[in-house]
Amino acid sequence: MDNGQLRLEGSKTTVSEIVNGAEWVCSGLTHLSITLEADIDQETEEGMAKARIAFKQLGKLTRLEHLDLTQLYSRTLDIRLRAGLDELANLKRLDTLRVTDYQQRMQLEDATWMVNNWPRFRGVHGVLNGEEDAAALLEEFFESHNII
């Protein structure tokens, strides 16, 4: 803890561990940096239900300001509404999001949701969409909202 901020920098956890684990007791975190590995098939109904549970658990961290979900070459949660992004609606203090998962497929509707739901959001880092044209569109959108 420094300057009243609670930080957690961990190595790795999986979506399955979150789904099958106990409720998190430290809901006062302001900084969370972990490799959150998606060990599920996010294209199936069961996988999407598990992803939503993981998002719901993250959404309970209402003091979170910085969220870093991956290290290079790890598959993480799809940062998309269809996968459960809307479960993070209560992260009103979130300032920065980092994902370095080359398989992300974030769309403009997801980015719009972030801007509309996270009033302090000012920084997004990493690969948001592995397709060059879509990534450029997202970058332009975020820059137009002073999010870099």
N, C-alpha and C positions, 0 to 999 in steps of 0.2 A: 504494500500500500504506500503510495506516495501522493502528496497533495490531495488526500481524501479520495484517491482513485483506486479502485480494485482492479487488478490486472490478472489475467490468466493466460499464460503462454504454455501450451501443451504440445505434445508430440502428435498423437493421432488417436482419433476415435472414429467409430463407424456409425452409420445410420442405424444399423441393427443394435448396436450397443446402447444407443439413445432410446430406441423403441423398447428394448427389453430391460433397460436399467431402471434405477430408482429415480424419483423426482430430484432435480437439482436443488441443493439447499442454498447455494450462494447466488441469490438473484440480484445482488447489488453490484455485479461486475460492471465496470465501465469500458474495459478493453478485453476482448476475447480474440486470441490468435491460436487457432488449432488447425490441424489437417483433419477436416471432416470428410472422410472417405465414404462415397456412396457405394456400398457393397450390395446394392439392390438394383433391380431392373426398373428404372424409372419410367419405362414405357408401359408397364403392366399396371392393372388396377391395384393389385396388392402392393407393388413397389411405390406407386404414387400415394397410397394411403400411408405407408411407412414414412415417405418423405414429408408428408403433411404433419405427421407426429413430430418429426425432428424439427421442422419449422416452428411448430407450436411451442416446443421446449425452448427454442431460441427466442421466441416472441415473449417469453416470460421474463427475459432479461431487460426490463424496461429502463434501466439506467445506462444501457449500453451506448457508448459513443463511437467506438471503433470495433468493427467486425472483420476479421481476416480468417477466411475459411479454408484456405488451401496453401499447400506448398506445390512447387512445380511437379507436374506429371501425376498428380492425384486427381481422380474423378470425384467431384463433390456434388452437392445438391444442385439441381437445375434452379437457377435464380429466376424463376418464372412464376407467374400467377397460377398457371395450371398445375404447378407442382406444390404450391402452398405458400408462395411469397406473401400473400395477404395475411398470413398468420403473424407477420412481423409488423402489423399495423400499429402496435403500441410502442414501437421503438422510436418515440418522438424525439429522443436526444441523439439519435444516430447521425453522426457527422461523416464517417468514412466507411466505405465497404471495399474489401479487396478479395478478388477471386482470381486465381491463376490456373484455371482449368480450361484447357484448350478445347474442350467439348461443350462449353457453354453455348446456348442458343437464345440468349436474351433477345427480346423483341421490343419494339417501341412502346407497346402497351405496358410492358413491365417497367420500363424506364419512366414512363409517365406516372405510373402508380407510385413509384419511389418518390418522385418530385412532389406529388400531391399528398403523400402520407408522412413523409419525414421532413418536417419544417427546417431542421438544422443541417440537412444533407448538403455537403459541400465537396466531397471527394469520392471518386470511384476509380479504382485501380485494377488493372489486370485485363484478362481476356474476357470480354463480355459476350462475344459471339465469334466463333471460329471462322465465319464467312466474312471475307474482307468488306464487301459492300454493306452488309448489315452492321458490321462493327463501325464503319465510317459514319453511317447514319446515327447510330447510338452516340458516338463521340460528339458529333455535331449537335445533337439534341441536348446532351448534358452541358456542353459548352454554352449553348444558348440560355441555359438556366444558371450560369456561373458555377457549374459543378465541374471540377477538373480532376 
